[in-house]
Amino acid sequence: MAGRGGSLALGAVSLVLLLLARDVAASLDSLSSEFGQPSEYRTPNCNQYKLPGCPRDFSPVCGSDMSTYPNECTLCMKIREDGRDIKIIRSGPC
């Protein structure tokens, strides 16, 4: 019986490793496509905000400078302060 239990445990470990490898591969695929291509980045609509004040809503965006901004308006403030062209890579944190 010891031999059968050992092969059962080995089969279980093999299954776990196979599932883990599949999950890692899926995670790598999603990471590579998560930020898209630079041509897919969107330009923030800074004209809609009365700068320098911004609303306190928390709707984070990820800028092309790889910084997370609390909302689009704060990204627009950064663009205005630095004079840089920062695009929105995606909604949500970087």
matplotlib code that plots the C-alpha trace (Angstrom):
import matplotlib.pyplot as plt

x = [0.0, 2.9, 3.8, 0.2, 0.0, 3.3, 2.2, -1.1, 0.8, 3.2, 0.2, -1.4, 1.9, 2.2, -1.4, -0.8, 2.4, 0.7, -2.1, 0.4, 2.3, -0.9, -1.8, 1.7, 1.5, -2.0, -0.7, 2.3, -0.1, -2.3, 0.6, 1.9, -1.5, -2.5, -1.0, -1.6, 0.4, 1.3, -1.0, -3.9, -3.2, -5.8, -5.3, -6.9, -9.6, -8.1, -10.4, -13.2, -11.5, -11.2, -7.6, -5.9, -8.7, -9.7, -12.7, -11.9, -13.4, -11.1, -11.1, -7.4, -5.8, -2.4, -0.3, 2.3, 4.9, 3.9, 2.5, -0.9, -3.0, -6.1, -8.2, -7.9, -7.9, -4.8, -3.1, -4.0, -2.5, 0.7, 0.7, 0.1, 2.9, 5.6, 4.6, 4.9, 2.6, 1.3, -1.3, -3.7, -2.5, -5.6, -8.2, -7.1, -3.8, -0.5]
y = [0.0, 2.4, 2.3, 3.2, 6.1, 7.4, 7.4, 9.0, 11.8, 12.1, 12.4, 15.1, 17.1, 16.8, 18.1, 21.0, 21.9, 21.7, 24.0, 26.4, 26.5, 27.2, 30.1, 31.6, 31.5, 33.1, 35.9, 36.6, 36.9, 39.3, 41.4, 41.8, 43.0, 44.9, 48.2, 48.0, 49.7, 53.4, 54.0, 52.8, 55.3, 58.0, 61.7, 63.1, 65.6, 68.4, 71.1, 69.8, 70.7, 74.1, 73.9, 74.2, 72.7, 69.1, 67.1, 64.7, 61.7, 58.6, 57.2, 56.3, 56.4, 55.1, 57.6, 56.9, 58.0, 54.9, 57.0, 56.4, 59.5, 59.7, 60.9, 62.3, 65.9, 65.4, 63.9, 67.1, 69.2, 67.3, 67.9, 71.6, 71.8, 69.9, 70.7, 67.0, 65.0, 62.2, 59.9, 57.6, 54.0, 52.6, 53.3, 52.0, 52.0, 51.2]
z = [0.0, 0.6, -3.1, -4.1, -1.6, -2.9, -6.5, -5.6, -3.8, -6.8, -9.1, -6.9, -6.8, -10.6, -11.0, -8.7, -10.6, -13.9, -12.7, -11.2, -14.5, -16.4, -14.0, -14.3, -18.1, -18.1, -15.7, -18.0, -21.0, -19.1, -18.0, -21.5, -22.7, -19.6, -20.6, -24.3, -27.0, -26.9, -29.9, -27.7, -24.9, -24.6, -24.1, -21.0, -21.5, -19.5, -20.9, -18.7, -15.4, -13.8, -12.8, -10.3, -8.3, -8.8, -7.4, -4.6, -6.3, -6.3, -9.8, -10.4, -13.8, -14.8, -16.7, -19.4, -16.9, -14.9, -12.1, -10.6, -10.3, -8.0, -11.0, -14.5, -13.1, -11.0, -14.1, -16.0, -13.1, -13.5, -17.3, -16.7, -14.0, -15.9, -19.5, -20.4, -22.6, -20.3, -21.7, -19.8, -20.2, -18.4, -15.8, -12.4, -10.7, -12.6]

ax = plt.figure().add_subplot(projection="3d")
ax.plot(x, y, z, "-o")
ax.set_aspect("equal")
plt.show()
